[in-house]
Amino acid sequence: MRRLPPLTAIEAFVAVARLGSVKAAAQELALSAPALSRRVQTLERFIGRPLFARRHQAMVPNADGERLLAQIAPAIDQLSDAVEAMTSGDEVLRLRLGVLPLFASQRLFPRLGELRTAHPELHLDIDTAAHGITRLGEGLDAVIALARDIDPALYAHRLDRNKVYVIGARALVERADPVVRPEQLSRLTVLLHREMSENLTAWRQAAGVPDVEPAAIDLFDSGPLMLEAAAQGLGVAFMHESHYLDANDPRLVPLFDVEVTSPYSYWFVCRPRALQLKPVRLFRDWLVGTLGAERTTQA
């Protein structure tokens, strides 16, 4: 039998190649950054050539690294699936799902009782960490992602289309000088999600104020915290209509009468081969059917 490099070294290489940084890969594999780097170096020594172009904040696979990743990543995914199938048991189906916290709290968890009733054998392992799509096949079977579009190599089903809402504290419209004109954005702090940065640009274009700059832009990676910051009067949040409606928070109001479609949608995403797994198919079908029923009710 031909000698192979350690599986841990291969696992480390695939994680760094997919996530683009040692730090992110180390967090994914629950390792220290130096330990992960040593595993990658072990593989490079075994092969006898470097596999990455090392930059200040990133690790990008070079031509050899890209070729190796394309050849071994599918095998790693198949190995992960095989182990999962052997350890899941016959009576319990388990889905490893990546989902953003705001979608989970507003739209998923309120309906999970229906899922359990329909499929009592299906159990979810919930993961709210970042880089969900890049971790498909490595700890995650499927992801509910917020994005403009999805890599065509992946299976994706759009779950909604939304409008951009500017959400602020009720006091902003009840004060002596109410915030009612788009030009007043220049005196406000904007709260913006790191993964929805183009919502501000799209809204300013639709409002006819493309050159108006806010007083400041504060970036968040948490939708719930954005809503709370807006309610506390710390700024105005550029989010989705569904985020505002589902929050049902009397402290918040939508600002300005501007109609603009968001560049972003929620998507159900998985690798095409993952649809062969029963937990993925069951959840996908339930999720699509449930959200479709919600849209019909709201229409």
VENWOHU-V99236 format. One record per residue. N is the residue number from 1. PHI is phi in whole degrees, 0 to 359 (* if undefined). Layout:
n=N phi=PHI
n=N phi=PHI
//
This chain:
n=1 phi=*
n=2 phi=290
n=3 phi=288
n=4 phi=242
n=5 phi=290
n=6 phi=301
n=7 phi=299
n=8 phi=296
n=9 phi=291
n=10 phi=295
n=11 phi=300
n=12 phi=295
n=13 phi=300
n=14 phi=296
n=15 phi=297
n=16 phi=294
n=17 phi=297
n=18 phi=280
n=19 phi=270
n=20 phi=85
n=21 phi=205
n=22 phi=293
n=23 phi=299
n=24 phi=296
n=25 phi=293
n=26 phi=297
n=27 phi=296
n=28 phi=298
n=29 phi=263
n=30 phi=58
n=31 phi=236
n=32 phi=283
n=33 phi=300
n=34 phi=298
n=35 phi=295
n=36 phi=294
n=37 phi=300
n=38 phi=296
n=39 phi=294
n=40 phi=297
n=41 phi=296
n=42 phi=300
n=43 phi=294
n=44 phi=296
n=45 phi=294
n=46 phi=297
n=47 phi=281
n=48 phi=89
n=49 phi=199
n=50 phi=290
n=51 phi=244
n=52 phi=228
n=53 phi=267
n=54 phi=273
n=55 phi=241
n=56 phi=302
n=57 phi=243
n=58 phi=212
n=59 phi=234
n=60 phi=251
n=61 phi=302
n=62 phi=279
n=63 phi=300
n=64 phi=294
n=65 phi=295
n=66 phi=298
n=67 phi=295
n=68 phi=294
n=69 phi=300
n=70 phi=298
n=71 phi=274
n=72 phi=258
n=73 phi=300
n=74 phi=300
n=75 phi=293
n=76 phi=296
n=77 phi=297
n=78 phi=295
n=79 phi=298
n=80 phi=298
n=81 phi=296
n=82 phi=296
n=83 phi=295
n=84 phi=299
n=85 phi=296
n=86 phi=285
n=87 phi=260
n=88 phi=282
n=89 phi=85
n=90 phi=276
n=91 phi=259
n=92 phi=242
n=93 phi=257
n=94 phi=237
n=95 phi=245
n=96 phi=265
n=97 phi=245
n=98 phi=267
n=99 phi=207
n=100 phi=288
n=101 phi=303
n=102 phi=293
n=103 phi=298
n=104 phi=299
n=105 phi=285
n=106 phi=273
n=107 phi=239
n=108 phi=267
n=109 phi=298
n=110 phi=297
n=111 phi=247
n=112 phi=295
n=113 phi=299
n=114 phi=294
n=115 phi=296
n=116 phi=295
n=117 phi=294
n=118 phi=287
n=119 phi=222
n=120 phi=297
n=121 phi=279
n=122 phi=266
n=123 phi=237
n=124 phi=249
n=125 phi=261
n=126 phi=266
n=127 phi=230
n=128 phi=254
n=129 phi=290
n=130 phi=285
n=131 phi=60
n=132 phi=301
n=133 phi=296
n=134 phi=290
n=135 phi=258
n=136 phi=300
n=137 phi=88
n=138 phi=234
n=139 phi=98
n=140 phi=231
n=141 phi=270
n=142 phi=207
n=143 phi=221
n=144 phi=259
n=145 phi=246
n=146 phi=252
n=147 phi=202
n=148 phi=288
n=149 phi=208
n=150 phi=236
n=151 phi=310
n=152 phi=297
n=153 phi=287
n=154 phi=259
n=155 phi=277
n=156 phi=217
n=157 phi=233
n=158 phi=291
n=159 phi=264
n=160 phi=197
n=161 phi=232
n=162 phi=226
n=163 phi=251
n=164 phi=281
n=165 phi=246
n=166 phi=263
n=167 phi=250
n=168 phi=221
n=169 phi=290
n=170 phi=303
n=171 phi=300
n=172 phi=293
n=173 phi=257
n=174 phi=256
n=175 phi=280
n=176 phi=298
n=177 phi=246
n=178 phi=295
n=179 phi=276
n=180 phi=226
n=181 phi=248
n=182 phi=305
n=183 phi=298
n=184 phi=290
n=185 phi=302
n=186 phi=295
n=187 phi=254
n=188 phi=244
n=189 phi=272
n=190 phi=264
n=191 phi=258
n=192 phi=228
n=193 phi=284
n=194 phi=301
n=195 phi=266
n=196 phi=226
n=197 phi=295
n=198 phi=279
n=199 phi=298
n=200 phi=296
n=201 phi=298
n=202 phi=297
n=203 phi=293
n=204 phi=298
n=205 phi=297
n=206 phi=293
n=207 phi=279
n=208 phi=78
n=209 phi=231
n=210 phi=296
n=211 phi=259
n=212 phi=285
n=213 phi=256
n=214 phi=293
n=215 phi=300
n=216 phi=196
n=217 phi=234
n=218 phi=255
n=219 phi=264
n=220 phi=230
n=221 phi=240
n=222 phi=224
n=223 phi=298
n=224 phi=303
n=225 phi=290
n=226 phi=298
n=227 phi=297
n=228 phi=292
n=229 phi=298
n=230 phi=296
n=231 phi=297
n=232 phi=278
n=233 phi=81
n=234 phi=274
n=235 phi=162
n=236 phi=247
n=237 phi=262
n=238 phi=268
n=239 phi=226
n=240 phi=257
n=241 phi=305
n=242 phi=296
n=243 phi=298
n=244 phi=291
n=245 phi=295
n=246 phi=288
n=247 phi=294
n=248 phi=49
n=249 phi=254
n=250 phi=296
n=251 phi=283
n=252 phi=251
n=253 phi=219
n=254 phi=281
n=255 phi=255
n=256 phi=69
n=257 phi=256
n=258 phi=234
n=259 phi=262
n=260 phi=213
n=261 phi=281
n=262 phi=288
n=263 phi=291
n=264 phi=250
n=265 phi=223
n=266 phi=277
n=267 phi=229
n=268 phi=269
n=269 phi=228
n=270 phi=204
n=271 phi=285
n=272 phi=308
n=273 phi=292
n=274 phi=293
n=275 phi=293
n=276 phi=283
n=277 phi=275
n=278 phi=301
n=279 phi=301
n=280 phi=294
n=281 phi=296
n=282 phi=300
n=283 phi=291
n=284 phi=302
n=285 phi=296
n=286 phi=295
n=287 phi=297
n=288 phi=298
n=289 phi=295
n=290 phi=292
n=291 phi=291
n=292 phi=296
n=293 phi=293
n=294 phi=297
n=295 phi=297
n=296 phi=296
n=297 phi=293
n=298 phi=281
n=299 phi=292
//
